[in-house]
Amino acid sequence: MTSQHGAQPDTGAGAESPTVAALQAALAASQQEMELLRAELEETNRGVVALYSELDAQAEQLRNATEMKSRFLAYMSHEFRTPISSIRSIARLLADHVDGPLNPEQARQVGFIQATAMEFSEMVDDLLDLAKIEAGRVDISPAWFDMVDLFQALRGMFKPVVTNAELNLVFEEPRGLPPLFTDDRKLSQILRNFISNALKFTPRGEVRISVEPCEGDCVRFSVADTGIGIAPEFHARVFEDFSQVGSPLQNRLRGTGLGLALSRQLAELLGGRVDLQSVPGEGSVFSVTLPARLPQAADGTESAE
């Protein structure tokens, strides 16, 4: 009896020993797995830190490259202005017969010189404006003005340019629209680019300029033409820097593709946007939508009438 009773504790201890060993083994395995996970996490963190460092370095290089490009464009534009002005002045003297009359062929050639010098001058101005925008050095000077006055100025500027008897330039009278509070010079520059582009790619028909109110206390200026049109896949591309859409007419004309890109950036500075609707062979409608009142004046104060 006594021997049987004393043997019972040994049997119980022997039954618990495998369970404790299994728990200890599982705990050791879990700790080892945690160490591996911790090591992987630390390695991942080091990779993330290195990636952020590389991204910061690339961002700094990009900022430096953008600044250098802006400085180059500004310097080049300023340097080009003097010879361009000289060419235009000499061509004007020849066209005015200051040194004597020209025969018809000479007059035609002087006209080519004047037209080319004008295109060159506009290209330089666009380059300089793009450089200023990228450098953040464009001043916005909003003021109240009537759209009738804006259209009259544009009409007087472009009427002498339209020499094609098969092409009509039409300005719709802006009736019933209140004055705008925005930078009229920037808006005029956008519309000049739209109109010049429309005249260039419209061999016949008409180019029509109009304005209408739209939702959100905004106004939309549109330049519609009956020209060659643009395929849908190129609609976004035409507003990119130095971008041109290939076409037989495009190949015969000079240009840098800066005007529309500049117009987009100017519109964004004025709190608006540019849009394009076009069908190949039927024409295009370039438009700019702007708030009727610029939210903030150049000094940061709210605009007031």
C-alpha positions in Angstrom: 0.0 0.0 0.0 2.7 2.4 1.0 4.9 1.7 -2.0 2.0 2.1 -4.4 1.1 5.5 -2.9 4.6 6.8 -3.1 4.9 5.9 -6.8 2.1 8.3 -7.9 4.1 11.7 -7.9 6.8 10.3 -10.2 4.2 9.3 -12.7 2.7 12.9 -12.7 6.0 14.7 -13.1 6.9 12.5 -16.0 3.7 13.4 -17.8 4.3 17.2 -17.4 7.8 17.3 -18.7 7.1 16.9 -22.5 4.5 19.7 -22.3 6.9 22.2 -20.8 9.6 21.3 -23.3 7.2 21.8 -26.2 6.2 25.3 -24.8 9.8 26.3 -24.4 10.6 25.1 -27.9 7.6 27.1 -29.3 8.6 30.2 -27.4 12.1 29.9 -28.7 10.9 29.5 -32.2 8.6 32.6 -31.8 11.5 34.7 -30.4 13.7 33.6 -33.3 10.9 34.5 -35.8 10.5 37.9 -34.1 14.2 38.5 -34.4 14.1 37.7 -38.1 11.1 40.0 -38.6 12.8 42.8 -36.6 15.9 42.4 -38.8 13.8 42.5 -42.0 12.0 45.6 -40.7 15.3 47.4 -39.9 16.6 46.5 -43.3 13.3 47.9 -44.9 13.6 51.1 -42.8 17.2 51.6 -44.0 16.0 51.1 -47.6 13.2 53.6 -47.1 15.6 56.2 -45.6 18.0 55.7 -48.5 15.2 56.0 -51.0 14.0 59.3 -49.4 17.5 60.6 -49.4 17.8 59.7 -53.1 14.5 61.4 -53.9 15.5 64.5 -52.1 18.8 64.6 -54.0 16.9 64.2 -57.3 14.4 66.8 -56.4 17.2 69.2 -55.6 18.9 68.4 -59.0 15.5 69.0 -60.7 15.1 72.4 -59.0 18.6 73.4 -60.0 18.1 72.3 -63.6 14.8 74.2 -63.8 16.4 77.3 -62.4 19.3 77.1 -64.8 16.9 76.6 -67.7 14.9 79.6 -66.6 18.0 81.7 -66.3 19.2 80.6 -69.7 15.9 81.4 -71.4 15.7 84.8 -69.8 19.3 85.6 -70.7 18.9 84.4 -74.3 15.6 86.3 -74.7 17.2 89.5 -73.5 20.2 89.1 -75.8 18.0 88.4 -78.8 15.9 91.5 -78.4 18.5 94.0 -79.6 19.3 92.4 -83.0 15.6 91.7 -83.6 14.8 95.4 -82.9 17.6 96.4 -85.3 16.2 94.1 -88.1 12.7 95.4 -87.6 13.9 99.1 -87.7 15.9 98.7 -90.8 13.1 96.8 -92.6 10.6 99.5 -91.6 13.0 102.2 -93.1 13.2 100.2 -96.3 9.4 99.7 -96.4 8.8 103.4 -95.9 11.2 104.2 -98.8 13.4 106.4 -96.7 16.4 105.7 -98.9 14.5 105.6 -102.1 11.7 103.6 -103.8 11.7 99.8 -104.0 10.6 97.8 -107.0 7.8 95.3 -106.4 10.1 92.3 -105.9 12.2 94.3 -103.3 9.1 95.4 -101.5 7.9 91.8 -101.4 11.2 90.6 -99.9 11.2 93.4 -97.3 7.7 92.2 -96.3 9.1 88.7 -95.8 11.8 90.2 -93.6 9.3 92.1 -91.5 7.0 89.1 -91.1 9.9 86.9 -90.0 11.3 89.4 -87.6 7.8 89.8 -86.1 7.5 86.0 -85.6 11.0 86.0 -84.1 10.1 88.8 -81.7 6.9 87.0 -80.6 8.9 83.8 -80.0 11.4 85.6 -77.8 8.7 87.3 -75.8 7.0 83.9 -75.2 10.3 82.4 -74.1 10.9 85.3 -71.7 7.4 85.0 -70.3 7.8 81.2 -69.8 11.1 81.8 -68.0 9.4 84.3 -65.7 6.5 82.0 -64.9 8.8 79.1 -64.1 10.9 81.3 -61.9 7.8 82.6 -60.1 8.5 86.2 -61.1 5.3 87.1 -63.0 3.4 89.9 -61.4 -0.4 89.9 -61.7 -1.9 93.4 -61.9 -5.7 93.1 -61.8 -8.0 96.1 -62.6 -11.5 96.7 -63.7 -12.1 96.9 -67.5 -14.8 96.5 -70.0 -14.7 93.7 -72.5 -15.9 96.0 -75.3 -12.6 97.9 -74.9 -10.6 94.6 -74.9 -12.3 93.5 -78.1 -11.8 96.8 -79.8 -8.1 96.7 -79.1 -7.8 93.2 -80.4 -9.8 94.0 -83.5 -7.6 97.0 -84.3 -4.5 94.8 -83.8 -5.6 91.9 -86.1 -7.6 93.6 -88.8 -4.5 94.7 -90.8 -3.0 91.3 -90.5 -5.9 89.5 -92.3 -4.9 89.8 -95.9 -6.6 86.5 -97.0 -9.8 87.4 -99.0 -11.2 84.0 -98.2 -10.9 84.4 -94.4 -13.1 86.6 -92.2 -12.2 87.7 -88.7 -15.3 88.3 -86.6 -15.6 89.8 -83.1 -19.0 89.3 -81.5 -20.0 92.3 -79.4 -19.9 91.4 -75.7 -23.5 92.5 -74.7 -24.9 92.5 -71.2 -21.7 91.4 -69.5 -20.4 93.4 -66.5 -16.8 94.6 -66.2 -14.1 92.1 -65.3 -11.6 92.4 -62.5 -8.5 90.6 -63.7 -5.2 91.3 -65.5 -6.3 92.5 -68.9 -2.8 92.4 -70.3 -2.5 88.7 -69.5 -5.9 88.0 -70.8 -5.2 89.9 -74.0 -2.0 87.9 -74.4 -3.9 84.6 -74.1 -6.5 85.7 -76.7 -3.7 87.0 -79.1 -2.1 83.6 -79.0 -5.4 81.9 -79.7 -6.3 84.3 -82.6 -2.8 84.1 -84.1 -3.0 80.3 -84.0 -6.4 80.2 -85.5 -5.5 82.6 -88.4 -2.4 80.6 -89.1 -4.2 77.3 -89.5 -7.4 78.5 -91.2 -6.9 78.8 -94.9 -10.5 79.9 -95.6 -13.8 80.5 -93.7 -13.8 82.5 -90.5 -12.2 83.0 -87.1 -14.8 84.1 -84.6 -14.1 85.6 -81.1 -16.9 85.6 -78.5 -17.4 85.8 -74.7 -20.2 84.4 -72.6 -21.0 84.1 -68.9 -20.8 80.6 -67.3 -21.4 78.9 -64.0 -19.5 80.0 -60.9 -19.4 83.7 -61.7 -17.0 83.0 -64.5 -16.7 84.1 -68.1 -15.6 82.1 -71.1 -13.7 83.6 -74.0 -13.8 81.5 -77.2 -11.9 81.6 -80.5 -13.6 79.4 -83.0 -12.2 78.7 -86.5 -13.1 76.7 -89.5 -9.5 75.5 -90.0 -7.8 72.1 -90.3 -8.8 70.9 -86.8 -6.9 68.7 -84.4 -7.4 65.0 -83.7 -8.6 64.1 -80.2 -5.3 62.3 -79.3 -3.4 65.6 -79.7 -5.8 67.8 -77.6 -3.7 67.7 -74.4 -0.4 67.8 -76.2 -1.0 71.1 -77.9 -0.8 72.9 -74.5 2.7 71.4 -73.7 5.9 73.4 -74.2 7.5 73.2 -77.7 4.7 70.8 -78.9 3.4 70.9 -82.4 0.9 68.7 -84.2 2.1 67.3 -87.5 0.1 68.2 -90.6 0.8 69.3 -94.2 -0.1 72.9 -93.3 1.9 72.7 -90.1 5.0 71.6 -92.0 4.8 74.8 -94.2 4.6 77.1 -91.2 7.1 78.2 -88.7 6.6 78.1 -85.0 7.9 76.8 -81.7 4.7 75.6 -80.0 5.2 78.0 -77.2 2.1 80.2 -77.6 -0.5 77.7 -76.4 1.6 76.4 -73.5 2.1 80.0 -72.4 -1.6 80.6 -72.6 -2.3 77.6 -70.4 0.1 78.8 -67.7 -1.2 82.4 -67.9 -4.8 81.2 -67.5 -3.8 79.2 -64.4 -2.1 82.3 -62.9 -5.4 84.1 -63.4 -7.3 81.4 -61.6 -8.8 79.9 -64.8 -8.2 77.2 -67.4 -7.9 76.6 -71.1 -10.0 74.1 -73.1 -10.0 72.8 -76.7 -12.8 71.3 -78.8 -11.8 70.2 -82.3 -12.6 67.9 -85.1 -10.1 67.3 -87.9 -11.3 69.0 -91.1 -14.0 70.9 -89.3 -12.2 73.4 -87.2 -11.3 74.1 -83.5 -12.6 76.1 -80.6 -9.9 77.3 -78.1 -11.4 78.8 -75.0 -10.2 80.3 -71.7 -12.5 80.4 -68.7 -11.7 82.9 -65.9 -13.4 84.1 -62.8 -15.2 87.4 -63.4 -13.3 88.8 -60.3 -9.8 87.6 -59.5 -10.0 86.1 -56.0 -6.9 88.0 -54.8 -5.1 91.1 -56.1 -1.3 91.1 -56.7 -0.7 92.4 -53.1 -2.7 89.5 -51.6 -5.7 91.6 -50.6 -9.2 90.7 -51.7 -10.4 92.5 -54.8 -13.0 95.2 -54.3 -14.9 97.3 -56.7 
